[in-house]
């Protein structure tokens, strides 16, 4: 279980999250457009589907149709945030918070 303070950027933990994961594609938003992460995913033989940041000198190509599938994940997180306890992070301990996130995910899945 990996957790970090809310003010910390997401890419700081990205390497730990993708370590050893076998996937056909890695879909992420522009916040994950970093050469070191892209190289790591390509070494794992994973197709990288991340739109390049506007300020990149060399714009990388990406599969825009596959990137649209990321919307399903975004909608799921939006549903999770409807649970007040998840949205406001009442729980101080990560294990308690993640336990309720799992419970909320089950409730969403059962609907």
matplotlib code that plots the C-alpha trace (Angstrom):
import matplotlib.pyplot as plt

x = [0.0, 1.5, 0.3, 1.6, 0.6, -2.0, 0.2, 2.9, 2.8, 1.6, 4.7, 6.8, 5.3, 4.8, 7.9, 7.0, 3.4, 4.4, 7.3, 6.8, 3.4, 2.7, 0.3, -0.4, -0.8, -0.1, -2.7, -2.1, -2.6, -0.1, 1.1, 2.9, 4.7, 8.2, 11.0, 12.2, 8.7, 8.1, 11.5, 10.7, 7.4, 9.0, 11.6, 8.7, 7.4, 4.3, 2.7, 2.7, -0.4, 0.3, -0.4, 2.8, 2.9, 2.7, 6.1, 7.9, 10.4, 9.8, 6.1, 5.6, 2.8, 0.2, -3.0, -5.8, -8.5, -7.1, -6.5, -10.3, -10.7, -9.0, -12.4, -13.7, -11.2, -11.8, -15.5, -14.9, -12.8, -15.6, -18.0, -15.6, -15.4, -19.2, -18.4, -17.8, -15.3, -13.1, -13.4, -12.4, -9.9, -11.3, -9.1, -5.6, -4.2, -3.6, -4.9, -8.2, -8.6, -7.8, -10.2, -13.0, -12.0, -12.2, -15.6, -16.8, -15.5, -17.5, -20.6, -20.1, -19.5, -22.7, -24.9]
y = [0.0, 3.3, 6.6, 10.1, 13.6, 15.3, 18.2, 15.9, 15.4, 12.0, 11.2, 11.0, 7.5, 6.4, 4.3, 2.3, 1.8, 0.4, -1.7, -5.3, -4.6, -6.4, -4.4, -3.9, -0.2, 2.5, 5.3, 8.5, 12.2, 14.9, 15.0, 11.7, 12.9, 12.5, 10.8, 8.7, 7.1, 6.7, 4.9, 2.6, 1.6, 1.0, -1.2, -3.3, -3.6, -1.5, 0.8, 4.4, 6.4, 9.8, 13.0, 15.1, 18.4, 21.5, 22.7, 19.6, 20.4, 17.1, 16.2, 12.4, 10.6, 8.8, 6.7, 9.3, 6.7, 4.5, 7.5, 8.1, 4.9, 6.6, 8.4, 5.2, 5.4, 9.2, 8.5, 5.8, 8.2, 10.7, 8.2, 7.4, 11.0, 11.0, 9.2, 12.0, 10.0, 9.4, 12.9, 14.6, 11.9, 11.8, 8.7, 9.6, 6.1, 4.9, 1.4, 2.7, 5.1, 2.4, 0.0, 2.4, 3.1, -0.6, -0.7, 2.2, 0.6, -2.6, -0.5, 1.2, -2.1, -3.6, -0.8]
z = [0.0, -1.1, 0.3, 0.2, 1.5, -0.7, -1.5, -3.1, -6.8, -8.1, -10.2, -7.1, -6.3, -9.9, -10.2, -7.1, -8.4, -11.8, -10.6, -11.9, -13.4, -16.7, -18.8, -22.5, -22.1, -19.6, -19.7, -17.8, -18.0, -18.8, -15.2, -15.9, -19.0, -17.8, -19.8, -16.9, -16.4, -20.1, -20.5, -17.5, -19.0, -22.4, -20.8, -19.4, -23.0, -22.2, -24.7, -23.3, -23.9, -22.3, -24.2, -24.3, -22.4, -24.5, -23.5, -24.8, -27.5, -29.4, -29.2, -28.8, -30.7, -28.6, -29.3, -28.8, -29.2, -26.5, -24.3, -24.3, -22.3, -19.4, -18.9, -17.3, -14.5, -14.0, -13.7, -11.1, -9.0, -9.3, -7.9, -5.1, -4.1, -3.6, -0.4, 2.0, 4.1, 1.1, -0.3, 3.0, 4.2, 7.7, 8.6, 9.7, 9.2, 5.7, 6.4, 7.7, 4.7, 2.2, 3.9, 3.4, -0.2, -0.8, 0.9, -1.2, -4.4, -3.6, -3.1, -6.5, -8.2, -6.7, -7.9]

ax = plt.figure().add_subplot(projection="3d")
ax.plot(x, y, z, "-o")
ax.set_aspect("equal")
plt.show()
